[in-house]
Amino acid sequence: MRIAIAGGGLGGLTLARILHRHGVGAVVYEREASRSARSQGGMLDLHPESGQQALADAGLTDRFRSEARPEGEEHRILDPAGRTLVHHKPQPGSFSGRPEIDRSVLRDLLLDSLPGDTVAWQHRLVAATPRPGGGFGLTFDGGHSADCDVLIGADGARSLVRSLLTDARLSYVATLVELSISDADQRHPDLAELVGPGNLWCIGVNQILAAQRLGDGRIRVGISVRAKDRDIDTYRSKRALLDLFDGWDPSLTALIEAGDSAPTPRRIEAMPIGTRWANRPGITLLGDAAHLMPPVGEGANQAMLDAAELAAELATNTADPDSAIRTYEEAMFTRIQPIAEMSARVQAMMLSPTAADDIVRFFTPRPTEPAPAPTA
Ligand SMILES: Cc1cc2nc3c(=O)[nH]c(=O)nc-3n(C[C@H](O)[C@H](O)[C@H](O)COP(=O)(O)OP(=O)(O)OC[C@H]3O[C@@H](n4cnc5c(N)ncnc54)[C@H](O)[C@@H]3O)c2cc1C
């Protein structure tokens, strides 16, 4: 069984790793030229029942614990005047909640756990064509080609493989504008203290100014505004952002002024809730390709759990991969539906006129349940 995984993100790499542990080979085709070709973004908190479970199935719990930053769970929610509404401090050194890890560190950890030839870098899939006897012929940018018996689309938000299974369209749910502040402790100690070791969210009316501490000493700043409030290009200057946050406490807007370079806006998109497709032999999707959701702390966790569940099915059913895929898809559709509904609700709540009250209520931990974490 030749398994091709399109996309070497967190989902695709977790799948390859767990298959490898079961003695099942797979090739990961990744469009980027190398592991360091692109910055991987901010921190993720891995949930015990999903992301951490997948890492346990991958045999990587010890590595995760040596790289994770449980102190990154600390978070504060402020109002535009800089008053603290919520301040959550985790137990020092505890891994019982949702420890944070830099996305690039997590990706490296997965890459290091794979045989050197598993990832074919610089292989952007541009077409997948069904072969008469089953499986797919794959064509890559630049003219390379390959065949496979099973094709797994782990190729993210704008998945090419998705179009072979569903015509679901993405909707534009928010705009996220990002800035980065390097060497914060030395250059901006006030901001380093404001943000702390984890996350900071400053909640206004229909807009959020957020910041998070990364393991390499940077602060990543993310401004979330409603989709289509303005043309996305109007967020490309610090001046425009400062105007947007006019009247906010200067200690907060200093996060914008301190950005190393011009802000980068991006569209945040989501697939329709409840997207399913009719099972088709030899092909399936996982992660954002299968269920792109607003970024409220579940996407990577669910992508990794998809990978773990699909790997387990394929490994126990090597003689009948189509049955393995059917079983995986049914369970995945059922699991994702309520999570996608919750993610849409939280996203709408975060960018509403009453967001501060709603978020404080939502994120105040109940005694038995750690609070989910907004990420944008
Ligand atoms: C701002 C932001 C913050 C987030 N924060 C969190 C969080 O805190 N917690 C959380 O759980 N989730 C979070 N998410 C969601 C999370 O990032 C995604 O859900 C997760 O990365 C999905 O993993 P994936 O493997 O499916 O896709 P990706 O990680 O996007 O990986 C897809 C890979 O496929 C490659 N690729 C794409 N097209 C092709 C092609 N044609 N051929 C070959 N390769 C291709 C890409 O280069 C990439 O490496 C956040 C998302 C955003 C936008």
The ligand as a Tripos MOL2 file, in Angstrom:
@<TRIPOS>MOLECULE
LIG
   53    58     1     0     0
SMALL
NO_CHARGES

@<TRIPOS>ATOM
      1 C1         -3.7460   32.7300   13.7990 C.3       1 LIG1
      2 C2         -4.0290   31.3020   14.0660 C.ar      1 LIG1
      3 C3         -3.8750   30.7930   15.3490 C.ar      1 LIG1
      4 C4         -4.1490   29.4600   15.6220 C.ar      1 LIG1
      5 N1         -3.9990   28.9910   16.8890 N.ar      1 LIG1
      6 C5         -4.3150   27.7160   17.1740 C.ar      1 LIG1
      7 C6         -4.1970   27.2000   18.5050 C.ar      1 LIG1
      8 O1         -3.8040   27.8890   19.4350 O.2       1 LIG1
      9 N2         -4.5240   25.9140   18.7300 N.ar      1 LIG1
     10 C7         -4.9680   25.0860   17.7200 C.ar      1 LIG1
     11 O2         -5.2600   23.9010   17.9840 O.2       1 LIG1
     12 N3         -5.0730   25.5430   16.4500 N.ar      1 LIG1
     13 C8         -4.7630   26.8170   16.1550 C.ar      1 LIG1
     14 N4         -4.8900   27.2820   14.8760 N.ar      1 LIG1
     15 C9         -5.3540   26.3710   13.8240 C.3       1 LIG1
     16 C10        -4.1920   25.5230   13.3280 C.3       1 LIG1
     17 O3         -3.1410   26.3410   12.9030 O.3       1 LIG1
     18 C11        -4.6010   24.6390   12.1650 C.3       1 LIG1
     19 O4         -5.8680   24.0920   12.4010 O.3       1 LIG1
     20 C12        -3.5970   23.5060   11.9610 C.3       1 LIG1
     21 O5         -2.3310   24.0330   11.6250 O.3       1 LIG1
     22 C13        -4.0840   22.5330   10.9030 C.3       1 LIG1
     23 O6         -3.0860   21.5910   10.6370 O.3       1 LIG1
     24 P1         -3.0150   20.9270    9.2020 P.3       1 LIG1
     25 O7         -1.8850   19.9590    9.2650 O.co2     1 LIG1
     26 O8         -4.3680   20.4490    8.8140 O.co2     1 LIG1
     27 O9         -2.6960   22.1260    8.2160 O.3       1 LIG1
     28 P2         -1.4260   23.0600    8.1510 P.3       1 LIG1
     29 O10        -0.7620   23.1600    9.4640 O.co2     1 LIG1
     30 O11        -1.8760   24.3110    7.4810 O.co2     1 LIG1
     31 O12        -0.4390   22.2920    7.1890 O.3       1 LIG1
     32 C14        -0.7190   22.1480    5.8130 C.3       1 LIG1
     33 C15         0.5950   21.8960    5.0950 C.3       1 LIG1
     34 O13         0.3080   21.5770    3.7440 O.3       1 LIG1
     35 C16         1.2180   22.2640    2.9060 C.3       1 LIG1
     36 N5          0.5510   22.3880    1.6070 N.ar      1 LIG1
     37 C17        -0.5050   23.1750    1.2950 C.ar      1 LIG1
     38 N6         -0.8750   22.9960    0.0220 N.ar      1 LIG1
     39 C18        -0.0310   22.0580   -0.4830 C.ar      1 LIG1
     40 C19         0.0840   21.4430   -1.7680 C.ar      1 LIG1
     41 N7         -0.7500   21.7390   -2.7780 N.pl3     1 LIG1
     42 N8          1.0630   20.5150   -1.9410 N.ar      1 LIG1
     43 C20         1.9210   20.1810   -0.9250 C.ar      1 LIG1
     44 N9          1.8550   20.7560    0.2990 N.ar      1 LIG1
     45 C21         0.8770   21.6670    0.5170 C.ar      1 LIG1
     46 C22         1.4920   23.5580    3.6200 C.3       1 LIG1
     47 O14         2.7060   24.1500    3.2080 O.3       1 LIG1
     48 C23         1.5260   23.1040    5.0810 C.3       1 LIG1
     49 O15         2.8120   22.7220    5.4870 O.3       1 LIG1
     50 C24        -4.5980   28.6110   14.5810 C.ar      1 LIG1
     51 C25        -4.7440   29.1190   13.2760 C.ar      1 LIG1
     52 C26        -4.4770   30.4420   13.0330 C.ar      1 LIG1
     53 C27        -4.6860   30.9720   11.6340 C.3       1 LIG1
@<TRIPOS>BOND
     1     1     2 1
     2     2     3 ar
     3     2    52 ar
     4     3     4 ar
     5     4     5 ar
     6     4    50 ar
     7     5     6 ar
     8     6     7 ar
     9     6    13 1
    10     7     8 2
    11     7     9 ar
    12     9    10 ar
    13    10    11 2
    14    10    12 ar
    15    12    13 ar
    16    13    14 ar
    17    14    15 1
    18    14    50 ar
    19    15    16 1
    20    16    17 1
    21    16    18 1
    22    18    19 1
    23    18    20 1
    24    20    21 1
    25    20    22 1
    26    22    23 1
    27    23    24 1
    28    24    25 2
    29    24    26 1
    30    24    27 1
    31    27    28 1
    32    28    29 2
    33    28    30 1
    34    28    31 1
    35    31    32 1
    36    32    33 1
    37    33    34 1
    38    33    48 1
    39    34    35 1
    40    35    36 1
    41    35    46 1
    42    36    37 ar
    43    36    45 ar
    44    37    38 ar
    45    38    39 ar
    46    39    40 ar
    47    39    45 ar
    48    40    41 1
    49    40    42 ar
    50    42    43 ar
    51    43    44 ar
    52    44    45 ar
    53    46    47 1
    54    46    48 1
    55    48    49 1
    56    50    51 ar
    57    51    52 ar
    58    52    53 1
@<TRIPOS>SUBSTRUCTURE
     1 LIG1         1 GROUP 0 **** ****
